[in-house]
Amino acid sequence: MVTAVIVIAGLAALFGLALGFAAVRFRTEGDPVVDRIDSLLPQTQCGQCSFAGCRPYAEAIAGGQADINRCPPGGEATIRALADLLERDPKPLDPESGVLKPRTVAVIDEPLCIGCTLCIQACPVDAILGAGKQMHTVITSECTGCELCVAPCPVDCIEMVEEPVTLKTWKWPKPGELAQAAERR
Amino acid sequence: MSEARLWRFHGGLKLDARTARPAAESLGVVPVPRHLVLPLSQHVGQPAEPVVAIGERVLMGQPIARPSGYIGAKVHASSSGTVVEIADRPVPHPSGLSAPCIVIETDGLDEAWRGYEPLPAYSELTSNDLRARVRAAGVVGLGGAAFPTAVKLGAGSGLKLLILNAAECEPYICCDELLLRERPEEVLTGAQVLLRALGIDRCCIAIEEDKPRAKSALEAAIAAAGETRVTVVSVPALYPEGGERQLIKVLTGEEVPARGVPPDIGYLCQNVGTAVAVARAVLHGEPLVSRIVTVTGDGVARPRNLEVRLGTPIAALVEACGGYTDRASHLLMGGAMMGFPLADDSLPVIKGTNCIVVASREEIRPRAAAMPCIRCGECAEVCPAQLLPQQLYWHARSGELDRLDEYHLFDCIECGCCDVACPSQLPLTQYFRFAKTELWARDRDRARSDLARERFEARRERIEAEQEARRLRLEEKTRAAERTRGDEGARKAMIDEVLERVQARQDENDPDEPGR
C-alpha cells in the first residue's frame, strides 16, 4: 500500500517535472493557428472583413469572433481552404463584406495629384511613394488592390485598374469552359 | 557508333510523318517583306528591351533589343529599314494576345550591319568567350522551345556527350531534315564549335531512320572533314522522340531525373538548327536573323521548306509556296501534335517557329464530344513521361490542384499522345496545360501575398515604434515639467525655449519657400 502511494506520487512528480520542463523548453511563440490562417488569406489588407488587415482577421477567426466567409478578395478558394484547415463547412461569401471582383491595382492620375499624402497614410502596405506637396505614385508591383487609398483622395485622382493579361500571366482555359465559350460565340 | 545499342523510351506513338511533299522540294527563300514585326519576347524568359527609337534607320543584323535578364535573348533587325512602331501587336501564341513588338518598314536594300567580329580561330577561345558570342548573337533553341542557348551552354560541368537533335518526330515538320541535306557542313561546324564551347570531345547527331538522305549527306560531310569526334546515329521514328528526355533515353538508356535537366546526368541536347546558328555567330559574326520553316498542309499549293527572315508575316510564306489552295481551312503554328491555331496570316515568324501548317478540313481530326473516362489506362500506356494521365485528368478537372504535384504534372511534356490514345476523346493535354498555368498563377499570387504580408507587418511595426517614441517623449516632458514646478527662473527659461522653437519653425515654414 505504502509502496503504491510512493510509486504513484513519484510518477506524478516525475511527469510534472517533465511537462514543466517541456513547457519552458519547447515554448511556442505566437499562435500557430493564427499563422496558418494568415497564410491562407490573400494579404490584400483591405479591411472588408471589418478588421484592420489580414492578420487581425486571422486572429479573430482563431478566437472565434469572426466567421470564415468575410474575405471578398480571397473568394471561394480562400473560404474552402479555411474550411479545410478549421474543419468547418464552407459557406458562401458574406455579401455584407463585399463581392468577388477581378484583381485591380491603384493608379494615380499624376497631373491631378496635389500631394496631400492622405493616400500614403491610408495604404496598408506602403505602396505609395511621395511627399507633402509632391506628386505621388503607386508602386504597382507592391499594390494589393485594397482600394483604401481611393476614398481619402480629396481630388479623386486615384483609379482602380484591372491588370492586363500578358503572355506571362495568361492562363489556358479549362476545357469545359472553352467548349462553353465556343458555344456562346 | 552507328551500330551502337539503342534503348526505347516508354510509350510514344507511331505517327504518319506527312512530310513527303515538302521534303521532296529544295529549300526556298522568301523575299524581304514590306514590314517586319519582331516581338520582344520570342524566347523563354524575360522580354527584351528596345535599344532603338521610332524613326531610326536600322541595318540587317543590327541589335534592336537587348535582354533584360539572364534568361533572355537579343533581338536583331532581320533586314534594313526604318523603325516605324514600337507597340503591342498580335504575336503567335496560343493565347492570341498582343505583346510588345518592334515594327520595321524595310527599304528593300537589305543593307548589312557591320556584324560582330568573325572568330574563325574559335578553337583558341575559352568557353566563356564562345558563350558570350552566342549570347550576343541572340541565339535560342530553334527546335521550338526557344530557350536561350548561351544559358543552356553554361548549364553545368562534367558533361560526357553533346547530342545534336535532328529527330524531328512530329508530323509535318521537316525543317531540320532540309537543313541537314542542304547544309551538312555547317551542322558539322556547329557541332565542332559547341564541343569547344562545352570543353568535351564527343558528339552524337541523332536522325530518324526514315531520313536516309539527310543521314548520308551528314556522314559524307563528316568523312570529308575527317572529324572523328562526331558520330551519326539513326534512331527509330517514334513520336515524341525529339523530346530531349526521350532522345537521351533512346541513345543512352539513362533517364533524366524528374525536375532535373540533362546536364545533371552528363548530357546536353541542342537542335541542329541551333548548332548552325551557333556556327554562324562564331565563325562569321552573324546574329540570328533567319531560320528554316516548313510550310505545309493541303491548304498550300506547293508545300516546301523556306529560309525566312524573322518577323516576316506568314502570308509571305504562303505566297512563296504558291498561295492557298481552295481547301485551306485552318492555320497552325508548329506540328500536328503540339502546334496551336493562329488567328490569321498577318502574324510574324519568330525564332521558335519551325512549321506552319495550312490544313484542310479533312486533315484536322475532328474532336468528337468527350465521353466520360472509363479508366482503360491507354493514356498511361502511351505517356512518354511515364505519368498517369487519367489521374492527372481527374484532379485537374475537379480543381484539386494540390494533388497534381503528387502525380508529377510538371513532368508532362504536353506531347498529346494521351489525347490520341484516349478512346473517350478527352482533351487531356489541355487539362494539363490549364492546370499548369493555374498553378503558376497560384505561385505568383502566393509570392505577392507574402510580399504584402511582409510590408504590412513592417508598416505596423513602424507605426508602433513611432507611437512608442511619442509616448516616451511626452513622459519625459511631463517629468521635466514636474521637476521645474515652483522654480520660477527655470520655468521662464523653459517658456523662452519653447518660444524660440516656435519661432524657428515659423522661419522654416517661410511662405517664400513653398518647397518645404
Contacts between the chains, C-beta under 8 A, distances in Angstrom:
chain1	res1	chain2	res2	distance
A	38	B	453	7.2
A	41	B	449	7.6
A	42	B	445	7.3
A	42	B	449	5.4
A	43	B	448	7.7
A	43	B	449	3.8
A	43	B	450	7.4
A	43	B	452	3.9
A	43	B	453	4.6
A	43	B	456	6.8
A	44	B	449	8.0
A	44	B	452	7.0
A	45	B	452	6.3
A	45	B	456	5.1
A	53	B	456	5.8
A	53	B	460	7.7
A	54	B	453	7.1
A	54	B	456	7.2
A	55	B	453	7.7
A	55	B	456	7.2
A	55	B	457	7.5
A	124	B	456	5.5
A	124	B	459	6.7
A	125	B	452	5.2
A	125	B	455	4.0
A	125	B	456	5.4
A	125	B	459	6.7
A	126	B	455	5.6
A	126	B	458	7.3
A	126	B	459	5.2
A	127	B	455	7.3
A	133	B	514	7.2
A	133	B	515	7.8
A	142	B	451	6.8
A	142	B	452	7.5
A	142	B	455	6.4
A	144	B	448	7.5
A	144	B	449	8.0
A	144	B	452	4.8
A	165	B	95	7.6
A	165	B	97	6.5
A	166	B	97	7.2
A	166	B	99	7.0
A	167	B	41	6.0
A	167	B	91	7.3
A	167	B	93	5.8
A	167	B	95	6.6
A	167	B	97	6.0
A	167	B	99	5.3
A	169	B	441	6.9
A	169	B	444	7.2
A	170	B	93	7.8
A	170	B	95	4.2
A	170	B	97	6.0
A	170	B	437	7.1
A	171	B	434	7.1
A	171	B	437	4.0
A	171	B	438	6.0
A	171	B	441	5.7
A	172	B	94	7.2
A	172	B	430	6.6
A	172	B	433	4.2
A	172	B	434	4.3
A	172	B	436	7.6
A	172	B	437	4.9
A	173	B	434	6.5
A	174	B	397	8.0
A	174	B	431	7.3
A	174	B	434	4.9
A	175	B	370	7.6
A	175	B	427	4.5
A	175	B	430	4.8
A	175	B	431	5.7
A	175	B	434	6.9
A	176	B	397	7.9
A	178	B	430	7.3
